[in-house]
Amino acid sequence: MRHDNGGDLLVAVLRDLGIDTVFGIVSVHNLPLVEAVDRELRFVPVRHEASAVNAADAYGRARGGIGCALTSTGTGAGNAAGSLIEALSAGTSVLHVTGQVESRFLGSGRGFIHETKDQLGMLTAVSKHAAAVTSAADAGRVLREAAHAALTAPGGPASVEWPIDLQYAAQNDTITEIAPAAAPVPDPDELAAAAALLASARRPLVWAGGGATRARAELADLLAATGAGLITSNSGRGAVPEDHPQVIGNFATNPAVRALLADADVLLTVGTHFRSNETADYTLRLPAAHIQIDLDAAALGRVYPARHPLHGDAAGVLAALLPHASEAEPNWTGRVTDVREQVRATLHENIGPQAAICDAIRAALPREAVVARDVTIPSSSWGNRLLEIYDPRDNVFPRGGGIGQGLGMGIGAALARPEAPTVVLAGDGGLAVHLGELLTLAQERPRLTLIVFNDGGYGVLRNMQDTYRERRAGVDLATPDFERLAGACSLPYLRIAAEEHAVPVLEQAVAADGPVLVEVDLTALGPMKNPFTPPVTIPGS
């Protein structure tokens, strides 16, 4: 098929992928692409390339598919690198298309505008897949192969660099089918041994990570058949709705859950990589009778020994194990439910007045609504645990732990699912990293409530320094007047300064047809009962 230029070809590829919205920054080195997308689809002009990738990432997460970001050459592509690292860490599907200088000047070292040394090498370092368009005849193939790589589980970002002369050229696109990769199948003997162990379990637990979100029905069936308790990583939240009585959730290092792990006779883990912040820097003890399922062969036994490592797709392996599942001993499921209630009640008490905000958010939102969370104390302490998630597509957060990505992610998720409200939890310090995206929010007008928890700096690190050091360094920041800032951006503004404000303010914000900025004045609201410090090890402390 012939297309007048690369932009028309890109639109055709994106339509095939089901993408109707693209995020990026226009440049002399991607102009044909942006013009075509803006004409035929929806182009969202974010204010930083990192936000373009964050928004595309969350767009894909919220829809259970793939998103697309357009950036410029050199510095523009470099600006996107941090957010590509996030997508790589999370295994989320992003098609990142960036420009490149004219083909005839590539590698000449002349210092052509926007040129950088070995851009493709940089992209390779921060992407699951990276490739260059080398002729107008192969651009369609390069784009489709990149999208296929991004979508093949475990997913990740795929970057394509496209010289500007080849973007302007007429494209001769020959569509060829890309055969899907065959899913790995566990060793039959290992699978049989794992099935026998599961059949013998009387006090079973399951730990679901991000890989389990592709096996939701099978996981729910396993819980029903066994009466097992379900622990999750942050990435596995919503694989089974968190109001299910057997879902303990993202509380693995809680003392009550540690005790449950100590008494469990079998642990089945599904698609989790046991991140350091979810295992107390790998000091959490797991049962020796450990069945581990993962699509990534390198993950099997990498952090914790697995008695039966099963390399395969979570849905298929769980389906094979399910006929061998047996019911837990009579009191086990009741104990699981008791622990579930205990850990939630304890956390609810410990967060003090912020509990009212957590409760009000959940009450104001419909069951299906994206909850996007930046790295901030409310997110890390209760947003990642206590604020219930019922569908993994609603669970949007920077899995790699990088601050400042929440608003860009929230914008992408909100535009992916315009029929439902989106809430973003951010701190004043994290929001400042990409403050310009308030203008994107004002321009695009998604149905998004931005809740800014204002404590005048980096509260997590401040608490660490107050606990372990004699003085603070780099944590106290100048904070804008958020009411005036919202007004300058033509954004509605509301404020929470007391527990009784939470319900009426959040009901009003979530019911709005467009964006609302809600400031939580943490000084006026009052402190948590127990200040939050992150689960990291500080030598000598």
Summary of the structure (lengths in Angstrom):
residues: 541
radius of gyration: 24.0
end to end distance: 65.0
largest distance: 75.0
contacts: 2018
relative contact order: 0.10
helix: 43%
strand: 17%
